[in-house]
């Protein structure tokens, strides 16, 4: 699961390199629960959300090992 996440994350990172500073502020993405976000806001949200889930996986792996 973590390897799959890593591959997807690498694709997102590669795609981000093609965006300019102004374009990440102008383009919008509609999140089904949060509503419209700029691409920059969505990338920050994605970063936070992924870190949250990776921490949960790490905690559960640690709990399962004992």
mmJSON file of the N, C-alpha and C atoms, coordinates in Angstrom:
{"data_MODEL":{"atom_site":{
"group_PDB":["ATOM","ATOM","ATOM","ATOM","ATOM","ATOM","ATOM","ATOM","ATOM","ATOM","ATOM","ATOM","ATOM","ATOM","ATOM","ATOM","ATOM","ATOM","ATOM","ATOM","ATOM","ATOM","ATOM","ATOM","ATOM","ATOM","ATOM","ATOM","ATOM","ATOM","ATOM","ATOM","ATOM","ATOM","ATOM","ATOM","ATOM","ATOM","ATOM","ATOM","ATOM","ATOM","ATOM","ATOM","ATOM","ATOM","ATOM","ATOM","ATOM","ATOM","ATOM","ATOM","ATOM","ATOM","ATOM","ATOM","ATOM","ATOM","ATOM","ATOM","ATOM","ATOM","ATOM","ATOM","ATOM","ATOM","ATOM","ATOM","ATOM","ATOM","ATOM","ATOM","ATOM","ATOM","ATOM","ATOM","ATOM","ATOM","ATOM","ATOM","ATOM","ATOM","ATOM","ATOM","ATOM","ATOM","ATOM","ATOM","ATOM","ATOM","ATOM","ATOM","ATOM","ATOM","ATOM","ATOM","ATOM","ATOM","ATOM","ATOM","ATOM","ATOM","ATOM","ATOM","ATOM","ATOM","ATOM","ATOM","ATOM","ATOM","ATOM","ATOM","ATOM","ATOM","ATOM","ATOM","ATOM","ATOM","ATOM","ATOM","ATOM","ATOM","ATOM","ATOM","ATOM","ATOM","ATOM","ATOM","ATOM","ATOM","ATOM","ATOM","ATOM","ATOM","ATOM","ATOM","ATOM","ATOM","ATOM","ATOM","ATOM","ATOM","ATOM","ATOM","ATOM","ATOM","ATOM","ATOM","ATOM","ATOM","ATOM","ATOM","ATOM","ATOM","ATOM","ATOM","ATOM","ATOM","ATOM","ATOM","ATOM","ATOM","ATOM","ATOM","ATOM","ATOM","ATOM","ATOM","ATOM","ATOM","ATOM","ATOM","ATOM","ATOM","ATOM","ATOM","ATOM","ATOM","ATOM","ATOM","ATOM","ATOM","ATOM","ATOM","ATOM","ATOM","ATOM","ATOM","ATOM","ATOM","ATOM","ATOM","ATOM","ATOM","ATOM","ATOM","ATOM","ATOM"],
"id":[1,2,3,4,5,6,7,8,9,10,11,12,13,14,15,16,17,18,19,20,21,22,23,24,25,26,27,28,29,30,31,32,33,34,35,36,37,38,39,40,41,42,43,44,45,46,47,48,49,50,51,52,53,54,55,56,57,58,59,60,61,62,63,64,65,66,67,68,69,70,71,72,73,74,75,76,77,78,79,80,81,82,83,84,85,86,87,88,89,90,91,92,93,94,95,96,97,98,99,100,101,102,103,104,105,106,107,108,109,110,111,112,113,114,115,116,117,118,119,120,121,122,123,124,125,126,127,128,129,130,131,132,133,134,135,136,137,138,139,140,141,142,143,144,145,146,147,148,149,150,151,152,153,154,155,156,157,158,159,160,161,162,163,164,165,166,167,168,169,170,171,172,173,174,175,176,177,178,179,180,181,182,183,184,185,186,187,188,189,190,191,192,193,194,195,196,197,198],
"type_symbol":["N","C","C","N","C","C","N","C","C","N","C","C","N","C","C","N","C","C","N","C","C","N","C","C","N","C","C","N","C","C","N","C","C","N","C","C","N","C","C","N","C","C","N","C","C","N","C","C","N","C","C","N","C","C","N","C","C","N","C","C","N","C","C","N","C","C","N","C","C","N","C","C","N","C","C","N","C","C","N","C","C","N","C","C","N","C","C","N","C","C","N","C","C","N","C","C","N","C","C","N","C","C","N","C","C","N","C","C","N","C","C","N","C","C","N","C","C","N","C","C","N","C","C","N","C","C","N","C","C","N","C","C","N","C","C","N","C","C","N","C","C","N","C","C","N","C","C","N","C","C","N","C","C","N","C","C","N","C","C","N","C","C","N","C","C","N","C","C","N","C","C","N","C","C","N","C","C","N","C","C","N","C","C","N","C","C","N","C","C","N","C","C","N","C","C","N","C","C"],
"label_atom_id":["N","CA","C","N","CA","C","N","CA","C","N","CA","C","N","CA","C","N","CA","C","N","CA","C","N","CA","C","N","CA","C","N","CA","C","N","CA","C","N","CA","C","N","CA","C","N","CA","C","N","CA","C","N","CA","C","N","CA","C","N","CA","C","N","CA","C","N","CA","C","N","CA","C","N","CA","C","N","CA","C","N","CA","C","N","CA","C","N","CA","C","N","CA","C","N","CA","C","N","CA","C","N","CA","C","N","CA","C","N","CA","C","N","CA","C","N","CA","C","N","CA","C","N","CA","C","N","CA","C","N","CA","C","N","CA","C","N","CA","C","N","CA","C","N","CA","C","N","CA","C","N","CA","C","N","CA","C","N","CA","C","N","CA","C","N","CA","C","N","CA","C","N","CA","C","N","CA","C","N","CA","C","N","CA","C","N","CA","C","N","CA","C","N","CA","C","N","CA","C","N","CA","C","N","CA","C","N","CA","C","N","CA","C","N","CA","C","N","CA","C","N","CA","C","N","CA","C","N","CA","C"],
"label_alt_id":[null,null,null,null,null,null,null,null,null,null,null,null,null,null,null,null,null,null,null,null,null,null,null,null,null,null,null,null,null,null,null,null,null,null,null,null,null,null,null,null,null,null,null,null,null,null,null,null,null,null,null,null,null,null,null,null,null,null,null,null,null,null,null,null,null,null,null,null,null,null,null,null,null,null,null,null,null,null,null,null,null,null,null,null,null,null,null,null,null,null,null,null,null,null,null,null,null,null,null,null,null,null,null,null,null,null,null,null,null,null,null,null,null,null,null,null,null,null,null,null,null,null,null,null,null,null,null,null,null,null,null,null,null,null,null,null,null,null,null,null,null,null,null,null,null,null,null,null,null,null,null,null,null,null,null,null,null,null,null,null,null,null,null,null,null,null,null,null,null,null,null,null,null,null,null,null,null,null,null,null,null,null,null,null,null,null,null,null,null,null,null,null,null,null,null,null,null,null],
"label_comp_id":["UNK","UNK","UNK","UNK","UNK","UNK","UNK","UNK","UNK","UNK","UNK","UNK","UNK","UNK","UNK","UNK","UNK","UNK","UNK","UNK","UNK","UNK","UNK","UNK","UNK","UNK","UNK","UNK","UNK","UNK","UNK","UNK","UNK","UNK","UNK","UNK","UNK","UNK","UNK","UNK","UNK","UNK","UNK","UNK","UNK","UNK","UNK","UNK","UNK","UNK","UNK","UNK","UNK","UNK","UNK","UNK","UNK","UNK","UNK","UNK","UNK","UNK","UNK","UNK","UNK","UNK","UNK","UNK","UNK","UNK","UNK","UNK","UNK","UNK","UNK","UNK","UNK","UNK","UNK","UNK","UNK","UNK","UNK","UNK","UNK","UNK","UNK","UNK","UNK","UNK","UNK","UNK","UNK","UNK","UNK","UNK","UNK","UNK","UNK","UNK","UNK","UNK","UNK","UNK","UNK","UNK","UNK","UNK","UNK","UNK","UNK","UNK","UNK","UNK","UNK","UNK","UNK","UNK","UNK","UNK","UNK","UNK","UNK","UNK","UNK","UNK","UNK","UNK","UNK","UNK","UNK","UNK","UNK","UNK","UNK","UNK","UNK","UNK","UNK","UNK","UNK","UNK","UNK","UNK","UNK","UNK","UNK","UNK","UNK","UNK","UNK","UNK","UNK","UNK","UNK","UNK","UNK","UNK","UNK","UNK","UNK","UNK","UNK","UNK","UNK","UNK","UNK","UNK","UNK","UNK","UNK","UNK","UNK","UNK","UNK","UNK","UNK","UNK","UNK","UNK","UNK","UNK","UNK","UNK","UNK","UNK","UNK","UNK","UNK","UNK","UNK","UNK","UNK","UNK","UNK","UNK","UNK","UNK"],
"label_asym_id":["A","A","A","A","A","A","A","A","A","A","A","A","A","A","A","A","A","A","A","A","A","A","A","A","A","A","A","A","A","A","A","A","A","A","A","A","A","A","A","A","A","A","A","A","A","A","A","A","A","A","A","A","A","A","A","A","A","A","A","A","A","A","A","A","A","A","A","A","A","A","A","A","A","A","A","A","A","A","A","A","A","A","A","A","A","A","A","A","A","A","A","A","A","A","A","A","A","A","A","A","A","A","A","A","A","A","A","A","A","A","A","A","A","A","A","A","A","A","A","A","A","A","A","A","A","A","A","A","A","A","A","A","A","A","A","A","A","A","A","A","A","A","A","A","A","A","A","A","A","A","A","A","A","A","A","A","A","A","A","A","A","A","A","A","A","A","A","A","A","A","A","A","A","A","A","A","A","A","A","A","A","A","A","A","A","A","A","A","A","A","A","A","A","A","A","A","A","A"],
"label_entity_id":["1","1","1","1","1","1","1","1","1","1","1","1","1","1","1","1","1","1","1","1","1","1","1","1","1","1","1","1","1","1","1","1","1","1","1","1","1","1","1","1","1","1","1","1","1","1","1","1","1","1","1","1","1","1","1","1","1","1","1","1","1","1","1","1","1","1","1","1","1","1","1","1","1","1","1","1","1","1","1","1","1","1","1","1","1","1","1","1","1","1","1","1","1","1","1","1","1","1","1","1","1","1","1","1","1","1","1","1","1","1","1","1","1","1","1","1","1","1","1","1","1","1","1","1","1","1","1","1","1","1","1","1","1","1","1","1","1","1","1","1","1","1","1","1","1","1","1","1","1","1","1","1","1","1","1","1","1","1","1","1","1","1","1","1","1","1","1","1","1","1","1","1","1","1","1","1","1","1","1","1","1","1","1","1","1","1","1","1","1","1","1","1","1","1","1","1","1","1"],
"label_seq_id":[1,1,1,2,2,2,3,3,3,4,4,4,5,5,5,6,6,6,7,7,7,8,8,8,9,9,9,10,10,10,11,11,11,12,12,12,13,13,13,14,14,14,15,15,15,16,16,16,17,17,17,18,18,18,19,19,19,20,20,20,21,21,21,22,22,22,23,23,23,24,24,24,25,25,25,26,26,26,27,27,27,28,28,28,29,29,29,30,30,30,31,31,31,32,32,32,33,33,33,34,34,34,35,35,35,36,36,36,37,37,37,38,38,38,39,39,39,40,40,40,41,41,41,42,42,42,43,43,43,44,44,44,45,45,45,46,46,46,47,47,47,48,48,48,49,49,49,50,50,50,51,51,51,52,52,52,53,53,53,54,54,54,55,55,55,56,56,56,57,57,57,58,58,58,59,59,59,60,60,60,61,61,61,62,62,62,63,63,63,64,64,64,65,65,65,66,66,66],
"pdbx_PDB_ins_code":[null,null,null,null,null,null,null,null,null,null,null,null,null,null,null,null,null,null,null,null,null,null,null,null,null,null,null,null,null,null,null,null,null,null,null,null,null,null,null,null,null,null,null,null,null,null,null,null,null,null,null,null,null,null,null,null,null,null,null,null,null,null,null,null,null,null,null,null,null,null,null,null,null,null,null,null,null,null,null,null,null,null,null,null,null,null,null,null,null,null,null,null,null,null,null,null,null,null,null,null,null,null,null,null,null,null,null,null,null,null,null,null,null,null,null,null,null,null,null,null,null,null,null,null,null,null,null,null,null,null,null,null,null,null,null,null,null,null,null,null,null,null,null,null,null,null,null,null,null,null,null,null,null,null,null,null,null,null,null,null,null,null,null,null,null,null,null,null,null,null,null,null,null,null,null,null,null,null,null,null,null,null,null,null,null,null,null,null,null,null,null,null,null,null,null,null,null,null],
"Cartn_x":[0.834,0.0,0.886,1.929,2.804,3.569,3.956,4.639,3.713,2.451,1.469,1.279,1.19,1.069,2.296,3.479,4.707,4.734,4.281,4.247,3.244,2.075,1.065,1.559,2.209,2.73,3.807,4.638,5.672,5.047,3.939,3.252,2.67,2.092,1.547,2.681,3.788,4.932,5.45,5.571,6.042,5.075,3.783,2.786,2.845,3.126,3.202,4.317,5.384,6.528,6.189,5.126,4.717,3.841,3.435,2.551,3.372,2.898,3.53,2.892,3.554,3.007,1.626,1.483,0.19,-0.894,-0.525,-1.548,-2.101,-1.29,-1.826,-2.757,-2.668,-3.575,-4.853,-4.799,-5.952,-6.842,-6.255,-7.044,-7.743,-8.934,-9.716,-10.1,-10.23,-10.693,-11.856,-12.905,-14.038,-13.924,-13.749,-13.738,-15.185,-15.601,-17.013,-17.544,-16.696,-17.162,-16.752,-15.564,-15.034,-15.515,-15.713,-16.114,-14.933,-15.022,-13.951,-12.674,-11.555,-10.24,-9.318,-8.36,-7.336,-6.479,-5.727,-4.838,-3.854,-3.35,-2.429,-3.08,-4.316,-5.024,-5.236,-5.588,-5.813,-4.526,-3.397,-2.124,-1.721,-1.948,-1.68,-2.591,-3.877,-4.818,-4.388,-4.008,-3.584,-2.367,-1.406,-0.199,-0.562,-1.393,-1.804,-2.583,-3.52,-4.391,-3.589,-2.646,-1.807,-0.937,-0.37,0.455,-0.37,-1.592,-2.498,-2.697,-2.987,-3.221,-1.945,-0.817,0.441,0.78,0.484,0.687,-0.214,-1.446,-2.352,-1.825,-1.326,-0.763,0.433,1.308,2.486,2.083,1.093,0.638,0.052,-0.757,-1.388,-0.362,0.652,1.711,2.47,2.722,3.398,2.548,1.233,0.325,0.192,0.233,0.103,1.342,2.481,3.733,3.922,3.211,3.452,2.55],
"Cartn_y":[-1.182,0.0,1.254,1.244,2.408,2.589,1.492,1.591,2.184,1.791,2.335,3.824,4.213,5.619,6.383,5.829,6.489,6.738,5.768,5.918,7.003,7.007,8.027,9.411,9.489,10.762,11.297,10.415,10.828,11.395,10.812,11.315,12.706,12.908,14.224,15.244,14.877,15.785,16.15,15.181,15.45,16.38,16.172,17.027,18.449,18.598,19.926,20.765,20.128,20.864,21.652,21.25,21.951,23.17,23.412,24.525,25.753,26.923,28.167,28.623,29.559,30.102,30.713,31.465,32.115,31.107,30.051,29.09,28.282,28.015,27.267,28.123,29.45,30.362,30.622,30.461,30.788,29.583,28.41,27.216,26.709,26.19,25.708,24.248,23.57,22.178,22.16,21.433,21.342,20.048,20.186,19.039,18.758,17.483,17.174,17.619,17.723,18.147,19.566,19.958,21.274,22.36,22.001,22.975,23.381,24.537,24.949,25.341,24.869,25.179,25.534,26.427,26.633,25.367,25.211,24.054,24.078,25.262,25.375,24.877,25.301,24.869,23.359,22.818,21.376,20.609,21.101,20.422,20.472,21.603,21.677,20.721,20.7,19.789,18.34,18.014,16.654,16.264,17.175,16.906,16.615,17.448,17.254,15.947,15.709,14.542,13.24,13.228,12.047,11.8,12.862,12.714,12.142,12.604,12.091,10.577,10.142,8.714,7.887,8.417,7.688,7.525,8.544,8.419,7.349,7.268,6.217,4.828,4.678,3.393,3.042,4.016,3.774,3.381,4.072,3.751,2.344,1.999,0.678,-0.436,-0.17,-1.163,-1.37,-0.287,-0.373,-1.097,-0.84,-1.488,-2.971,-3.335,-4.742,-5.558,-4.892,-5.591,-6.006,-5.373,-5.7,-6.79],
"Cartn_z":[0.0,0.0,0.0,0.802,0.872,-0.444,-1.086,-2.38,-3.437,-3.428,-4.366,-4.118,-2.839,-2.485,-2.985,-2.79,-3.217,-4.711,-5.484,-6.945,-7.352,-6.728,-7.042,-6.63,-5.477,-4.989,-5.935,-6.462,-7.411,-8.691,-9.131,-10.322,-10.069,-8.893,-8.551,-8.5,-7.871,-7.772,-9.16,-10.039,-11.403,-12.139,-11.943,-12.596,-12.052,-10.774,-10.152,-10.752,-11.185,-11.719,-12.975,-13.665,-14.874,-14.626,-13.378,-13.052,-12.662,-13.058,-12.633,-11.32,-10.654,-9.394,-9.611,-10.674,-10.907,-11.283,-11.997,-12.419,-11.25,-10.22,-9.072,-8.232,-8.413,-7.713,-8.501,-9.807,-10.647,-10.925,-11.091,-11.409,-10.151,-10.336,-9.196,-9.398,-8.274,-8.232,-7.252,-7.58,-6.666,-5.864,-4.555,-3.649,-3.279,-3.265,-3.032,-1.668,-0.667,0.658,1.025,0.634,1.009,0.047,-1.211,-2.217,-3.072,-3.737,-4.647,-3.897,-4.417,-3.872,-5.027,-4.778,-5.795,-5.829,-6.902,-6.994,-5.828,-5.472,-4.341,-3.046,-2.795,-1.584,-1.59,-2.756,-2.85,-2.599,-3.104,-2.871,-1.4,-0.734,0.706,1.473,1.097,1.748,1.535,0.31,-0.003,0.834,0.943,1.727,3.187,3.777,5.166,5.323,4.428,4.517,4.373,3.438,3.258,4.483,5.034,6.244,7.385,7.511,8.542,8.376,7.161,6.928,7.064,6.623,6.796,8.277,9.084,10.532,11.123,10.659,11.138,10.782,9.559,9.141,10.024,10.262,11.095,12.511,13.081,14.435,14.486,13.495,13.481,13.279,12.463,12.284,13.589,14.308,15.594,16.628,16.608,17.558,17.259,15.974,15.6,15.898,16.011,16.231,17.674,18.601,20.014,20.538],
"occupancy":[1.0,1.0,1.0,1.0,1.0,1.0,1.0,1.0,1.0,1.0,1.0,1.0,1.0,1.0,1.0,1.0,1.0,1.0,1.0,1.0,1.0,1.0,1.0,1.0,1.0,1.0,1.0,1.0,1.0,1.0,1.0,1.0,1.0,1.0,1.0,1.0,1.0,1.0,1.0,1.0,1.0,1.0,1.0,1.0,1.0,1.0,1.0,1.0,1.0,1.0,1.0,1.0,1.0,1.0,1.0,1.0,1.0,1.0,1.0,1.0,1.0,1.0,1.0,1.0,1.0,1.0,1.0,1.0,1.0,1.0,1.0,1.0,1.0,1.0,1.0,1.0,1.0,1.0,1.0,1.0,1.0,1.0,1.0,1.0,1.0,1.0,1.0,1.0,1.0,1.0,1.0,1.0,1.0,1.0,1.0,1.0,1.0,1.0,1.0,1.0,1.0,1.0,1.0,1.0,1.0,1.0,1.0,1.0,1.0,1.0,1.0,1.0,1.0,1.0,1.0,1.0,1.0,1.0,1.0,1.0,1.0,1.0,1.0,1.0,1.0,1.0,1.0,1.0,1.0,1.0,1.0,1.0,1.0,1.0,1.0,1.0,1.0,1.0,1.0,1.0,1.0,1.0,1.0,1.0,1.0,1.0,1.0,1.0,1.0,1.0,1.0,1.0,1.0,1.0,1.0,1.0,1.0,1.0,1.0,1.0,1.0,1.0,1.0,1.0,1.0,1.0,1.0,1.0,1.0,1.0,1.0,1.0,1.0,1.0,1.0,1.0,1.0,1.0,1.0,1.0,1.0,1.0,1.0,1.0,1.0,1.0,1.0,1.0,1.0,1.0,1.0,1.0,1.0,1.0,1.0,1.0,1.0,1.0],
"B_iso_or_equiv":[0.0,0.0,0.0,0.0,0.0,0.0,0.0,0.0,0.0,0.0,0.0,0.0,0.0,0.0,0.0,0.0,0.0,0.0,0.0,0.0,0.0,0.0,0.0,0.0,0.0,0.0,0.0,0.0,0.0,0.0,0.0,0.0,0.0,0.0,0.0,0.0,0.0,0.0,0.0,0.0,0.0,0.0,0.0,0.0,0.0,0.0,0.0,0.0,0.0,0.0,0.0,0.0,0.0,0.0,0.0,0.0,0.0,0.0,0.0,0.0,0.0,0.0,0.0,0.0,0.0,0.0,0.0,0.0,0.0,0.0,0.0,0.0,0.0,0.0,0.0,0.0,0.0,0.0,0.0,0.0,0.0,0.0,0.0,0.0,0.0,0.0,0.0,0.0,0.0,0.0,0.0,0.0,0.0,0.0,0.0,0.0,0.0,0.0,0.0,0.0,0.0,0.0,0.0,0.0,0.0,0.0,0.0,0.0,0.0,0.0,0.0,0.0,0.0,0.0,0.0,0.0,0.0,0.0,0.0,0.0,0.0,0.0,0.0,0.0,0.0,0.0,0.0,0.0,0.0,0.0,0.0,0.0,0.0,0.0,0.0,0.0,0.0,0.0,0.0,0.0,0.0,0.0,0.0,0.0,0.0,0.0,0.0,0.0,0.0,0.0,0.0,0.0,0.0,0.0,0.0,0.0,0.0,0.0,0.0,0.0,0.0,0.0,0.0,0.0,0.0,0.0,0.0,0.0,0.0,0.0,0.0,0.0,0.0,0.0,0.0,0.0,0.0,0.0,0.0,0.0,0.0,0.0,0.0,0.0,0.0,0.0,0.0,0.0,0.0,0.0,0.0,0.0,0.0,0.0,0.0,0.0,0.0,0.0],
"pdbx_formal_charge":[null,null,null,null,null,null,null,null,null,null,null,null,null,null,null,null,null,null,null,null,null,null,null,null,null,null,null,null,null,null,null,null,null,null,null,null,null,null,null,null,null,null,null,null,null,null,null,null,null,null,null,null,null,null,null,null,null,null,null,null,null,null,null,null,null,null,null,null,null,null,null,null,null,null,null,null,null,null,null,null,null,null,null,null,null,null,null,null,null,null,null,null,null,null,null,null,null,null,null,null,null,null,null,null,null,null,null,null,null,null,null,null,null,null,null,null,null,null,null,null,null,null,null,null,null,null,null,null,null,null,null,null,null,null,null,null,null,null,null,null,null,null,null,null,null,null,null,null,null,null,null,null,null,null,null,null,null,null,null,null,null,null,null,null,null,null,null,null,null,null,null,null,null,null,null,null,null,null,null,null,null,null,null,null,null,null,null,null,null,null,null,null,null,null,null,null,null,null],
"auth_seq_id":[1,1,1,2,2,2,3,3,3,4,4,4,5,5,5,6,6,6,7,7,7,8,8,8,9,9,9,10,10,10,11,11,11,12,12,12,13,13,13,14,14,14,15,15,15,16,16,16,17,17,17,18,18,18,19,19,19,20,20,20,21,21,21,22,22,22,23,23,23,24,24,24,25,25,25,26,26,26,27,27,27,28,28,28,29,29,29,30,30,30,31,31,31,32,32,32,33,33,33,34,34,34,35,35,35,36,36,36,37,37,37,38,38,38,39,39,39,40,40,40,41,41,41,42,42,42,43,43,43,44,44,44,45,45,45,46,46,46,47,47,47,48,48,48,49,49,49,50,50,50,51,51,51,52,52,52,53,53,53,54,54,54,55,55,55,56,56,56,57,57,57,58,58,58,59,59,59,60,60,60,61,61,61,62,62,62,63,63,63,64,64,64,65,65,65,66,66,66],
"auth_comp_id":["UNK","UNK","UNK","UNK","UNK","UNK","UNK","UNK","UNK","UNK","UNK","UNK","UNK","UNK","UNK","UNK","UNK","UNK","UNK","UNK","UNK","UNK","UNK","UNK","UNK","UNK","UNK","UNK","UNK","UNK","UNK","UNK","UNK","UNK","UNK","UNK","UNK","UNK","UNK","UNK","UNK","UNK","UNK","UNK","UNK","UNK","UNK","UNK","UNK","UNK","UNK","UNK","UNK","UNK","UNK","UNK","UNK","UNK","UNK","UNK","UNK","UNK","UNK","UNK","UNK","UNK","UNK","UNK","UNK","UNK","UNK","UNK","UNK","UNK","UNK","UNK","UNK","UNK","UNK","UNK","UNK","UNK","UNK","UNK","UNK","UNK","UNK","UNK","UNK","UNK","UNK","UNK","UNK","UNK","UNK","UNK","UNK","UNK","UNK","UNK","UNK","UNK","UNK","UNK","UNK","UNK","UNK","UNK","UNK","UNK","UNK","UNK","UNK","UNK","UNK","UNK","UNK","UNK","UNK","UNK","UNK","UNK","UNK","UNK","UNK","UNK","UNK","UNK","UNK","UNK","UNK","UNK","UNK","UNK","UNK","UNK","UNK","UNK","UNK","UNK","UNK","UNK","UNK","UNK","UNK","UNK","UNK","UNK","UNK","UNK","UNK","UNK","UNK","UNK","UNK","UNK","UNK","UNK","UNK","UNK","UNK","UNK","UNK","UNK","UNK","UNK","UNK","UNK","UNK","UNK","UNK","UNK","UNK","UNK","UNK","UNK","UNK","UNK","UNK","UNK","UNK","UNK","UNK","UNK","UNK","UNK","UNK","UNK","UNK","UNK","UNK","UNK","UNK","UNK","UNK","UNK","UNK","UNK"],
"auth_asym_id":["A","A","A","A","A","A","A","A","A","A","A","A","A","A","A","A","A","A","A","A","A","A","A","A","A","A","A","A","A","A","A","A","A","A","A","A","A","A","A","A","A","A","A","A","A","A","A","A","A","A","A","A","A","A","A","A","A","A","A","A","A","A","A","A","A","A","A","A","A","A","A","A","A","A","A","A","A","A","A","A","A","A","A","A","A","A","A","A","A","A","A","A","A","A","A","A","A","A","A","A","A","A","A","A","A","A","A","A","A","A","A","A","A","A","A","A","A","A","A","A","A","A","A","A","A","A","A","A","A","A","A","A","A","A","A","A","A","A","A","A","A","A","A","A","A","A","A","A","A","A","A","A","A","A","A","A","A","A","A","A","A","A","A","A","A","A","A","A","A","A","A","A","A","A","A","A","A","A","A","A","A","A","A","A","A","A","A","A","A","A","A","A","A","A","A","A","A","A"],
"auth_atom_id":["N","CA","C","N","CA","C","N","CA","C","N","CA","C","N","CA","C","N","CA","C","N","CA","C","N","CA","C","N","CA","C","N","CA","C","N","CA","C","N","CA","C","N","CA","C","N","CA","C","N","CA","C","N","CA","C","N","CA","C","N","CA","C","N","CA","C","N","CA","C","N","CA","C","N","CA","C","N","CA","C","N","CA","C","N","CA","C","N","CA","C","N","CA","C","N","CA","C","N","CA","C","N","CA","C","N","CA","C","N","CA","C","N","CA","C","N","CA","C","N","CA","C","N","CA","C","N","CA","C","N","CA","C","N","CA","C","N","CA","C","N","CA","C","N","CA","C","N","CA","C","N","CA","C","N","CA","C","N","CA","C","N","CA","C","N","CA","C","N","CA","C","N","CA","C","N","CA","C","N","CA","C","N","CA","C","N","CA","C","N","CA","C","N","CA","C","N","CA","C","N","CA","C","N","CA","C","N","CA","C","N","CA","C","N","CA","C","N","CA","C","N","CA","C","N","CA","C","N","CA","C"],
"pdbx_PDB_model_num":[1,1,1,1,1,1,1,1,1,1,1,1,1,1,1,1,1,1,1,1,1,1,1,1,1,1,1,1,1,1,1,1,1,1,1,1,1,1,1,1,1,1,1,1,1,1,1,1,1,1,1,1,1,1,1,1,1,1,1,1,1,1,1,1,1,1,1,1,1,1,1,1,1,1,1,1,1,1,1,1,1,1,1,1,1,1,1,1,1,1,1,1,1,1,1,1,1,1,1,1,1,1,1,1,1,1,1,1,1,1,1,1,1,1,1,1,1,1,1,1,1,1,1,1,1,1,1,1,1,1,1,1,1,1,1,1,1,1,1,1,1,1,1,1,1,1,1,1,1,1,1,1,1,1,1,1,1,1,1,1,1,1,1,1,1,1,1,1,1,1,1,1,1,1,1,1,1,1,1,1,1,1,1,1,1,1,1,1,1,1,1,1,1,1,1,1,1,1]
}}}
